[in-house]
């Protein structure tokens, strides 16, 4: 017999004792005896509680202590009843007392451990109880919600039953209307069948008429085909001379096109000749302009030389130096006139802005020297010498813009 079977046997014995009216302490003592003597297991609060299924955390340790007290008393009696010397008896008593003290201390330690284990188990049991309460509350809430849903479902069922009864009533009325409609449609169908028979008879008459028309159409087609054939033959007879004339016109058109191509070629050649002549004329015109420029330059040189023939160059240079020195008056310049103009050099830069190149102009036989940059002018003078003197002098005027 294994340990589990022994434990089950002990439980059965305890149940028998409990049924016979045994107290809790007796049940605990019996469990301790069986555990200690039969199974060789030191009684503890957990094992005793597991077997007896009764007692609190404070009662079971008392029962275990009572069990050990009874064993100690029995052992003391057995030791005292023997015929052993007094010294051995005292020594045995001391050893038994020490053993008892060790057993008590060990039992207390075991009791503390079992108490701690019981506290843990009680905490776990409390936690499980709280979880069970929470689950119970959740179950009750779910039951309430289910009851509410069931009530709503019953309300929906009652509403659907009412709708079903209304729909049934409406369906009956609709069925009667459908039957009346079917009867009316049957009557209309019969009338349509009669009309269809009439139409069939009419169609047979029309079919005969169509056959007669087909025969007449075939005859007319043959007649028209013969007429078309005759017309085509007549048209061919009339078109042949036109085709001959068309061929002659085509040959004339070809001749005209060849002449037109020759005229175009000649026109192109003429245009090329004109272009060549124009290019030659452009070259001649360019040469003419170059020669005209050369002639103008030579004419200017001739005019300068002619102007210089009336006075000695040394005298002209002296007059120019006197004018530059400002030693000649206006009357003297008018008296000299244009005799020394051929020897008068023009200034290269404007004395006022020092950037512009003066330009000499002649209007009504009077001379004027003017700067194109700053509009500095000499004013109209009787000669080039006077214009140069006025242009370089500080008393010269500025031409109006």
C-alpha positions in Angstrom: 0.0 0.0 0.0 1.5 3.3 -1.0 1.4 6.6 0.8 -1.6 8.0 -0.9 -3.6 4.9 -0.1 -2.5 5.1 3.6 -3.6 8.7 3.7 -7.0 7.7 2.3 -7.3 5.0 4.9 -6.5 7.5 7.6 -9.2 9.8 6.2 -11.7 7.0 6.2 -10.9 6.2 9.9 -11.2 9.8 10.8 -14.6 10.0 9.0 -15.7 7.0 11.0 -14.6 8.6 14.3 -16.3 11.8 13.3 -19.5 9.9 12.6 -19.2 8.3 16.0 -19.1 11.7 17.7 -15.4 12.1 18.3 -14.1 15.5 19.2 -11.7 17.6 17.1 -8.8 16.9 19.6 -9.4 13.1 19.3 -9.3 13.3 15.6 -6.1 15.3 15.7 -4.5 12.8 18.1 -5.5 9.8 16.0 -4.0 11.5 12.9 -0.8 12.2 14.7 -0.5 8.6 15.9 -1.0 7.2 12.5 1.4 9.6 10.9 4.1 9.1 13.5 3.9 5.4 14.3 2.5 3.9 11.1 3.9 6.2 8.4 7.0 7.5 10.1 6.0 11.1 9.3 6.5 13.8 11.9 3.0 15.4 12.5 2.7 19.0 11.3 -0.1 21.4 11.2 -0.5 21.1 7.4 -0.5 17.3 7.4 -2.9 17.0 10.3 -5.2 19.7 8.8 -5.1 17.9 5.4 -6.3 14.7 7.1 -8.8 16.0 9.6 -10.2 18.9 7.5 -11.0 20.7 10.7 -9.4 22.9 13.3 -7.8 26.4 13.2 -4.2 27.6 13.0 -4.1 27.8 16.8 -5.9 24.6 17.7 -4.0 22.1 15.7 -0.6 23.1 17.2 -2.1 22.6 20.6 -3.2 19.1 19.6 0.2 18.3 18.3 1.8 19.5 21.5 -0.6 17.4 23.5 0.3 14.4 21.4 4.0 14.9 22.2 3.2 15.4 25.9 1.4 12.1 26.0 4.3 10.3 24.3 6.7 11.9 26.8 4.6 10.8 29.8 4.3 7.3 28.4 8.1 7.2 27.9 8.7 8.5 31.4 6.5 5.8 32.9 8.2 3.0 31.0 11.6 4.3 32.1 10.6 4.5 35.7 9.1 1.0 35.8 12.3 -0.7 34.8 14.9 -2.1 37.2 17.8 0.1 36.3 20.2 1.9 38.6 19.4 5.4 39.9 22.4 7.0 38.1 21.3 5.5 34.8 17.7 6.5 35.5 18.8 10.1 36.2 21.0 10.1 33.1 18.3 8.7 31.0 15.9 11.3 32.4 18.3 14.0 31.5 18.7 12.7 28.0 15.0 12.3 27.6 14.6 15.8 28.9 17.1 17.1 26.4 15.5 15.1 23.7 12.2 16.5 24.7 13.5 20.1 24.6 15.0 19.5 21.1 11.7 18.0 20.0 9.8 20.9 21.4 12.1 23.4 19.7 11.9 21.5 16.5 8.2 21.3 16.8 7.9 25.0 17.4 10.1 25.8 14.4 8.0 23.4 12.3 4.9 25.1 13.8 6.2 28.5 12.8 6.9 27.3 9.3 3.5 25.7 9.1 1.9 28.8 10.4 3.6 30.9 7.7 2.6 28.3 5.1 -1.0 28.5 6.4 -0.9 32.3 6.3 0.3 32.1 2.7 -2.4 29.6 1.9 -5.0 31.8 3.7 -3.8 34.8 1.7 -4.0 32.8 -1.5 -7.5 31.6 -0.4 -8.5 35.2 0.3 -7.2 36.3 -3.1 -9.1 33.4 -4.7 -12.2 34.4 -2.8 -11.9 38.0 -3.9 -11.3 36.8 -7.5 -14.3 34.5 -7.1 -16.4 37.5 -5.8 -15.2 39.6 -8.8 -16.1 36.8 -11.2 -19.4 36.3 -9.4 -20.1 40.1 -9.7 -19.1 39.9 -13.4 -21.3 36.9 -13.8 -24.2 38.7 -12.1 -23.6 41.7 -14.4 -23.5 39.4 -17.4 -26.7 37.7 -16.2 -28.4 41.1 -15.8 -27.2 42.2 -19.2 -28.4 38.9 -20.6 -31.8 39.4 -18.9 -32.0 42.9 -20.4 -31.1 41.5 -23.8 -33.6 38.7 -23.4 -36.3 41.2 -22.4 -35.4 43.4 -25.4 -35.5 40.2 -27.5 -39.0 39.4 -26.2 -40.1 42.9 -26.9 -38.7 42.6 -30.4 -40.4 39.2 -30.8 -43.7 40.7 -29.7 -43.2 43.7 -32.1 -42.4 41.2 -34.9 -45.5 39.1 -34.1 -47.6 42.3 -34.3 -45.9 43.2 -37.6 -46.4 39.6 -38.8 -50.1 39.7 -38.0 -50.4 43.1 -39.8 -48.4 41.8 -42.7 -50.7 38.7 -42.8 -53.7 40.9 -43.0 -52.2 43.1 -45.6 -51.1 40.0 -47.5 -54.6 38.6 -47.5 -55.9 41.9 -48.9 -53.1 42.0 -51.4 -53.9 38.4 -52.4 -57.5 39.3 -53.1 -56.3 42.2 -55.2 -53.9 39.9 -57.1 -56.7 37.5 -57.8 -58.9 40.3 -59.2 -55.9 41.4 -61.3 -55.4 37.9 -62.6 -59.0 37.6 -63.6 -58.8 40.9 -65.4 -55.6 39.9 -67.1 -57.2 36.6 -68.2 -60.0 38.6 -69.8 -57.6 40.9 -71.5 -55.6 37.8 -72.7 -58.7 36.3 -74.2 -59.4 39.6 -76.0 -55.8 39.8 -77.2 -56.0 36.2 -78.5 -59.0 37.0 -80.6 -57.3 40.1 -81.9 -54.2 37.9 -82.7 -56.4 35.5 -84.7 -57.7 38.5 -86.7 -54.2 39.7 -87.3 -53.1 36.3 -88.5 -55.9 36.4 -91.1 -54.9 39.9 -92.1 -51.3 38.8 -92.3 -52.2 35.9 -94.6 -54.0 38.3 -96.9 -51.0 40.7 -96.8 -48.6 37.8 -97.6 -50.6 37.0 -100.7 -50.5 40.6 -101.7 -46.7 40.7 -101.1 -46.2 37.7 -103.3 -48.1 39.4 -106.1 -46.0 42.5 -105.6 -42.8 40.5 -105.7 -43.8 39.0 -109.1 -44.7 42.5 -110.3 -41.4 43.8 -109.0 -39.4 41.1 -110.7 -41.1 41.9 -114.0 -40.4 45.6 -113.5 -36.8 45.0 -112.6 -36.2 43.0 -115.7 -37.8 45.7 -117.8 -35.7 48.4 -116.1 -32.6 46.4 -116.5 -33.2 46.1 -120.2 -33.8 49.9 -120.4 -30.6 50.5 -118.4 -28.6 48.3 -120.7 -29.9 50.1 -123.8 -29.1 53.5 -122.1 -25.5 52.3 -121.3 -25.0 51.3 -124.9 -26.3 54.6 -126.2 -24.1 56.4 -123.7 -21.0 54.5 -124.8 -21.8 55.4 -128.4 -22.0 59.0 -127.5 -19.0 59.0 -125.2 -16.5 57.5 -127.7 -16.1 60.8 -129.7 -15.7 62.6 -126.4 -12.9 60.3 -125.4 -11.1 60.9 -128.7 -11.4 64.6 -128.2 -10.2 64.2 -124.6 -7.1 62.4 -125.8 -6.3 65.2 -128.2 -6.8 67.7 -125.4 -4.4 65.7 -123.2 -1.8 65.8 -125.9 -2.3 69.6 -126.3 -2.0 69.9 -122.5 1.3 67.9 -122.5 2.6 70.2 -125.3 1.6 73.3 -123.3 3.2 71.9 -120.1 6.5 71.3 -121.9 6.4 74.8 -123.3 5.6 76.1 -119.9 8.6 74.2 -118.5 10.9 75.7 -121.2 9.6 79.2 -120.3 10.2 78.6 -116.6 13.8 77.4 -117.4 14.4 80.5 -119.6 13.0 82.7 -116.8 15.3 81.1 -114.3 18.3 81.7 -116.6 17.2 85.3 -117.1 16.9 85.8 -113.3 20.4 84.4 -112.9 21.7 86.8 -115.5 20.0 89.7 -113.7 21.5 88.6 -110.4 25.0 88.4 -112.0 24.5 91.8 -113.5 23.3 93.2 -110.2 26.3 91.8 -108.4 28.6 93.4 -111.0 26.7 96.7 -110.6 27.2 96.5 -106.8 30.9 96.0 -107.2 31.1 98.9 -109.7 29.1 101.1 -107.3 31.5 100.2 -104.5 34.4 101.1 -106.7 32.7 104.3 -107.7 32.2 105.3 -104.0 35.8 104.6 -103.3 36.9 106.7 -106.2 34.5 109.4 -105.2 36.1 109.4 -101.7 39.5 109.7 -103.2 38.3 112.5 -105.5 36.9 114.4 -102.5 40.1 114.0 -100.6 42.1 115.2 -103.6 39.7 118.1 -104.0 40.2 119.1 -100.4 43.9 118.9 -100.8 43.7 121.0 -103.9 41.6 123.6 -102.0 44.1 123.7 -99.2 47.0 124.1 -101.6 45.1 126.9 -103.4 44.5 128.6 -100.1 48.1 128.4 -99.2 49.3 129.9 -102.5 48.3 133.5 -101.5 50.7 133.8 -98.5 54.1 132.6 -97.4 54.0 129.7 -94.9 56.4 131.5 -92.6 54.1 134.5 -92.5 51.1 132.3 -91.9 52.9 130.5 -89.1 53.8 133.9 -87.5 50.2 135.0 -87.7 49.0 131.7 -86.1 51.5 132.2 -83.3 50.4 135.8 -82.8 46.8 134.7 -82.7 47.6 132.0 -80.1 49.4 134.6 -78.0 46.3 136.8 -78.3 48.2 139.8 -79.7 45.9 140.4 -82.6 42.7 142.3 -82.3 39.4 141.6 -84.0 40.0 144.4 -86.5 43.3 143.0 -87.4 41.8 139.6 -87.8 39.1 141.0 -90.1 41.8 142.8 -92.1 43.7 139.5 -92.5 40.5 137.7 -93.6 40.9 134.2 -95.0 44.3 134.8 -96.5 46.0 132.6 -93.9 43.2 130.0 -93.5 45.1 127.4 -95.5 47.9 127.4 -92.9 45.7 127.4 -89.8 45.7 124.0 -88.0 42.6 122.9 -86.1 43.0 122.1 -82.4 43.0 118.3 -81.7 41.0 118.6 -78.4 38.4 120.9 -76.9 40.1 123.3 -74.4 37.0 123.1 -72.2 36.2 119.4 -71.8 39.6 118.1 -73.2 37.8 115.0 -74.6 35.8 116.1 -77.7 37.4 116.6 -81.1 36.3 120.0 -82.5 34.5 120.1 -85.8 34.7 123.0 -88.3 31.6 124.1 -90.2 31.1 126.9 -92.8 27.8 128.7 -93.2 27.3 131.6 -95.6 31.1 132.0 -96.0 31.4 132.2 -92.2 33.3 129.7 -90.1 32.4 128.1 -86.8 34.4 125.6 -84.6 32.3 123.5 -82.2 32.9 120.6 -79.8 30.4 117.7 -80.2 30.9 116.5 -76.6 30.2 119.7 -74.6 28.8 122.0 -77.3 31.6 124.5 -76.7 31.5 126.8 -79.8 33.5 129.6 -81.2 30.6 131.4 -82.8 30.5 132.5 -86.4 33.7 134.1 -87.6 34.9 135.7 -90.8 37.8 133.3 -91.1 39.2 130.0 -89.8 41.8 131.9 -87.9 39.2 134.0 -86.1 37.1 130.9 -85.3 40.2 129.1 -83.9 41.2 132.1 -81.8 37.6 132.5 -80.4 37.4 128.7 -79.7 40.7 128.7 -77.7 40.1 132.0 -75.9 38.4 132.2 -72.6 35.9 134.7 -74.0 34.3 132.2 -76.4 30.6 131.4 -76.2 28.8 128.2 -75.9 26.4 127.2 -78.7 22.8 126.9 -77.7 21.5 123.3 -77.4 
